[in-house]
Amino acid sequence: MEFGIAPDAFRVSDKQLGQAAKFQQLYVYEPETDVMVDQATGVEYTPVEGTFTAPDGSTLRPGFRVVIGADNFVRLFTSPSLRGPFVLVFIWTVVFAALSVLLTFVMGLTLAVIFDVPEMPMRGLLRSLLLIPYAIPAFISVPIWVGLFNPQYGAVSVWMTNVFGSSPPWFSDPIWSKIGILSIQLWLGFPYMFVIATGALQALPTDIYEAADIDGASAWHKFKSMTLPLLMITMGPLLVASFAFNFNNFVVIELFNEGGPPMSGTSTPVGWTDILVTYTYRIAFSSGRGADLGYASAITVVIFAILVVITFFQFRYTDMLEEASENV
């Protein structure tokens, strides 16, 4: 509630009606010069890309809307301070997705071949036990693994200390952090590959192996020349889809150590184990220097374009496998 005429008006407090005070507007906009003036200090703030900025670089929040066009994409690919972290994150994202698929596929296929022997005792029970890691949600499994890797009292770290004399710095060293994440990925992903490979093995025709036995082919030759090519017809598209899934696997990276350890000397919040999706999340929502939603949106468009390319090759690869299966 105000009494009088501005700028000499008095305002009565809404909470304590017995008190009144004279207020002065701190910032005044001058349309002639298009600046915001601090009436207490006389500092002039000029508009710079949607924010009133003082000569010393300090800004007034909130800003205002401006049209910047493709500036964020230009920043992404031309600014050394932004391009450097982005390239490192992109390379690790591709390596992370590829190794996740490769490791889980190799382990899942190996176990499927081992348990494909009908004479193995308790085969059904053992197969069921191998599915436990896949049945437990990653939101539960990853924190458990974080505890196992704890450098002070984690079971894995304690065991490695007893055996090797020391345990790796799982959370402070970039290389060991990546190894830890890939280990968790292997634990979470191999049951899926095991199930798919088991079903694919059971669907293979047996007559081709009978002909190979007559020719005297070894077990390794039969697997390399017959089993694996036939399996890839079924599992190839699933491997490509798994790569696309791991390309955006936010949960494991974020729950393990939030993308850490952090990179030093970067203008954006980024860690050595961040992949593109967690890097984007950190820029948009977790930056201590203010959310950069525009730059984060530019990265999401790049991620979308990459996934479109992956999907295109997936369909092309599927068509090639279908043509190959018709000739088998």
Order of alpha helices (4+ residues) and beta strands (2+ residues): beta-beta-beta-beta-beta-beta-beta-alpha-alpha-alpha-alpha-alpha-alpha-alpha-alpha-alpha-alpha-alpha-alpha-alpha
